[in-house]
Amino acid sequence: MTLKIRIHDGAPPYEQVRAQISEQARSGALPVGYRLPTVRGLAESLGLAANTVAKAYRALEADGVIETRGRNGTFVAAAGSAAEREVASDAEGFAVRARRLGVSEEAALAAVRDALRAAYGG
């Protein structure tokens, strides 16, 4: 695992750690089940405060990219499983609400497409 923190990048260091680990997990550079360094170990190697790395790990865990197994350590989780479940649950809730409000399937899909374009800058 290789991480580079650029102080003059403009992005906060915790966000740089989060983004780089997330990208490496998504690309397969960090395979599922890969054991990540401890918070303190990674903080020392990067010259960051332990709280900075802990914040990045918490965000990655919330996103389903990594999972903490107590004293056994922190590992790369199955690709996107938690994030995909959360998105599927939100999509189901949206679909139920749209139907309850009497919105047609076509109008609901159009609303989702518009929202995705706005969110992804497309």
C-alpha positions as CSV (number, residue, x, y, z in Angstrom):
1,M,0.0,0.0,0.0
2,T,1.4,3.3,-1.1
3,L,0.0,6.6,0.1
4,K,1.3,10.1,-0.6
5,I,0.1,13.1,1.4
6,R,0.5,16.5,-0.4
7,I,0.2,19.2,2.2
8,H,-0.2,21.9,-0.5
9,D,-2.8,19.9,-2.4
10,G,-5.7,21.8,-0.8
11,A,-7.5,18.6,0.3
12,P,-7.4,17.8,4.0
13,P,-4.9,15.0,4.8
14,Y,-7.7,12.7,6.1
15,E,-9.5,13.1,2.8
16,Q,-6.4,12.3,0.9
17,V,-5.9,9.1,3.0
18,R,-9.6,8.2,2.5
19,A,-9.5,8.8,-1.2
20,Q,-6.3,7.0,-1.9
21,I,-7.3,3.9,0.1
22,S,-10.7,3.9,-1.5
23,E,-9.3,4.1,-5.0
24,Q,-6.7,1.4,-4.3
25,A,-9.4,-0.9,-2.9
26,R,-11.7,-0.2,-5.9
27,S,-8.9,-0.8,-8.4
28,G,-7.9,-4.0,-6.8
29,A,-4.4,-2.7,-5.8
30,L,-5.6,-3.5,-2.3
31,P,-7.4,-6.8,-2.5
32,V,-10.4,-7.8,-0.5
33,G,-9.1,-9.1,2.9
34,Y,-5.9,-7.0,2.8
35,R,-5.0,-6.1,6.3
36,L,-4.4,-2.3,6.7
37,P,-1.8,-0.8,9.0
38,T,-2.9,0.2,12.5
39,V,-4.1,3.8,12.8
40,R,-0.9,4.7,14.8
41,G,1.3,2.8,12.4
42,L,-0.1,4.5,9.3
43,A,-0.1,7.9,11.0
44,E,3.6,7.5,11.9
45,S,4.6,6.4,8.4
46,L,2.8,9.4,6.9
47,G,3.8,11.9,9.5
48,L,0.2,12.6,10.4
49,A,-1.7,12.7,13.7
50,A,-3.4,9.4,14.7
51,N,-6.7,11.3,14.9
52,T,-6.3,12.2,11.2
53,V,-5.9,8.6,10.1
54,A,-8.7,7.5,12.5
55,K,-11.0,9.9,10.8
56,A,-10.2,8.5,7.4
57,Y,-10.7,5.0,8.6
58,R,-14.1,5.9,10.1
59,A,-15.2,7.4,6.8
60,L,-13.9,4.4,4.9
61,E,-15.8,2.0,7.2
62,A,-19.0,4.1,6.9
63,D,-18.6,3.8,3.1
64,G,-18.2,0.0,3.3
65,V,-14.6,0.1,1.9
66,I,-13.0,-1.3,5.0
67,E,-14.1,-3.3,8.0
68,T,-12.7,-3.4,11.5
69,R,-12.6,-6.8,13.2
70,G,-11.8,-5.7,16.7
71,R,-8.4,-6.6,17.9
72,N,-7.7,-8.6,14.7
73,G,-7.3,-5.4,12.7
74,T,-8.8,-3.5,9.8
75,F,-9.2,-5.1,6.4
76,V,-10.4,-4.2,2.9
77,A,-14.0,-5.2,2.7
78,A,-15.7,-7.0,-0.1
79,A,-15.9,-4.4,-3.0
80,G,-18.7,-2.0,-2.4
81,S,-21.0,-4.4,-0.6
82,A,-22.1,-2.1,2.2
83,A,-22.3,0.9,-0.1
84,E,-24.3,-1.0,-2.7
85,R,-26.7,-2.3,0.0
86,E,-27.3,1.2,1.3
87,V,-27.9,2.6,-2.3
88,A,-30.3,-0.3,-3.0
89,S,-32.2,0.4,0.2
90,D,-32.4,4.1,-0.6
91,A,-33.6,3.3,-4.2
92,E,-36.3,1.0,-2.9
93,G,-37.5,3.7,-0.5
94,F,-37.6,6.2,-3.3
95,A,-39.5,3.9,-5.6
96,V,-42.1,3.1,-2.9
97,R,-42.5,6.8,-2.1
98,A,-42.8,7.8,-5.8
99,R,-45.5,5.2,-6.3
100,R,-47.4,6.3,-3.2
101,L,-47.3,9.9,-4.5
102,G,-48.7,8.8,-7.8
103,V,-45.6,9.7,-9.8
104,S,-45.3,7.6,-13.0
105,E,-42.3,5.2,-13.4
106,E,-41.0,7.3,-16.3
107,A,-41.2,10.5,-14.3
108,A,-39.5,8.8,-11.3
109,L,-36.7,7.5,-13.6
110,A,-36.2,10.9,-15.1
111,A,-35.9,12.5,-11.7
112,V,-33.2,9.9,-10.8
113,R,-31.3,10.5,-14.0
114,D,-31.4,14.2,-13.4
115,A,-30.2,13.8,-9.9
116,L,-27.4,11.4,-10.9
117,R,-26.2,13.8,-13.7
118,A,-26.1,16.6,-11.2
119,A,-24.3,14.6,-8.6
120,Y,-21.7,13.2,-11.0
121,G,-21.3,16.4,-13.0
122,G,-22.6,14.9,-16.2
